[in-house]
């Protein structure tokens, strides 16, 4: 037990050091000067909607006033019975110069978000496309930074770190904290440290010609992590670069429950495990060091192991809160420290779930997720209580 305890505590300390390094890369990335374009090419923002997200009307209002000369926002909805359709039509009526409501045509695949992107891309007026989730807001100069990146012909995709804001419940605090301290920080560190691209579909910009050369969005209609796969194809099939923007986009989460947070990351663990190698998935457990340290103490309780675990826990709280503050304009409340530890415990359970589970229940259909996050239908859902994934968690 002593050897196992020592190994777990050593692993947790290595993980903490990796997170400190990751936080330093976040600070460095945020200090880079903003990119300024020499021209202002037209941009089509493709925004799939499903249901009414937290503060959806305010999110859309911000996209109506981005201050960029030539752009449009296409609001996609699967059908007119979706409550989002009324919101989209109201936005179109209020800002007809920039907003267009578009109903989905057909249902080509198993990924609901991609089904909408197939229709939205066919309606796009411009040749630079920005895939943007409905629950996001952006900072000043968002479209300018995208336009500047595409002035380099070797750039095939622009993506953004994702930070969370707006929480009024503990579940939303967990969600926003994780997106900022883990997802966004991981994107930045992977790019700077290993030149590895992690593309996130909350903000993913592409050239029309590049998407069409890959077979259009239709080519990822049965893929769950379509953003990650497209990013891989841009580099491997097209031989182009992915640009990670300096500024984050903001995921707006106001009233999520703790259970909704946990269910989301149960699904995400399955996606992630099928997107990476087993060795990578195993190594990424190091980036959640507190549960490892706690296990080390349980295997060999002593003053020394307890002190080591305390150092890891305090260090993890400090690093997560510091990154959270660095990536968003909203102040960080006192509950953030406790939220770090709750978040890490839930994510540790989700990690184990992803290690063994290969199915998700998604909007009435049980789906198997196979290598490359490709989807295979299994059976229809028999009871609403079986659903794991609800609301606007489509991609």
PyMOL commands that set and color helices and strands:
alter all, ss='L'
color gray80, all
select helices_A, chain A and resi 2-30+56-63+83-94+112-123+142-149+170-194+208-213+217-220+226-236+258-275+278-287+289-299+303-327+336-356+371-373+384-386
alter helices_A, ss='H'
color red, helices_A
select strands_A, chain A and resi 43-48+71-77+99-103+128-132+136-138+155-159+162-165+203-207+241-244+249-252+359-362+365-370+374-380
alter strands_A, ss='S'
color yellow, strands_A
deselect
rebuild
show_as cartoon
